[in-house]
Amino acid sequence: MGFKTFQLAKVTIDGIETAHLIRNGRLSGENIPVNKQLMVFAG
């Protein structure tokens, strides 16, 4: 099936990488809510 655009593929991969960071506890080192931390990675 594949991705229709490069941007869609990038967003999907960024989301997967963010999920891995959350799972490994790398985003929760500070007292910043997860949604604000995600916004930093989303750019």
C-alpha positions in Angstrom: 0.0 0.0 0.0 2.6 2.6 1.0 2.5 6.3 1.8 1.1 8.8 -0.6 3.4 11.6 0.3 6.9 11.9 1.9 5.4 14.2 4.6 2.9 11.6 5.7 5.7 9.0 6.0 7.8 11.5 8.0 4.9 12.2 10.4 4.2 8.5 10.9 7.9 7.8 11.6 8.1 10.7 14.0 5.1 9.4 15.9 6.6 5.9 16.2 9.9 7.4 17.5 8.0 9.5 20.0 6.1 6.4 21.2 9.4 4.7 21.8 10.7 7.6 23.8 7.6 7.6 25.9 7.8 3.9 26.4 11.4 4.1 27.5 10.7 6.9 29.9 12.9 9.4 28.1 10.3 12.1 27.9 9.2 12.1 31.6 12.5 13.2 33.1 11.2 16.7 33.8 8.0 17.8 35.3 6.5 18.8 32.0 3.2 17.3 30.9 3.6 14.7 28.2 1.4 16.6 25.7 3.7 19.6 25.9 6.7 17.4 25.5 5.1 15.9 22.4 4.6 19.3 20.9 8.4 19.9 21.2 9.1 16.8 19.2 6.3 17.5 16.7 7.9 20.8 15.8 
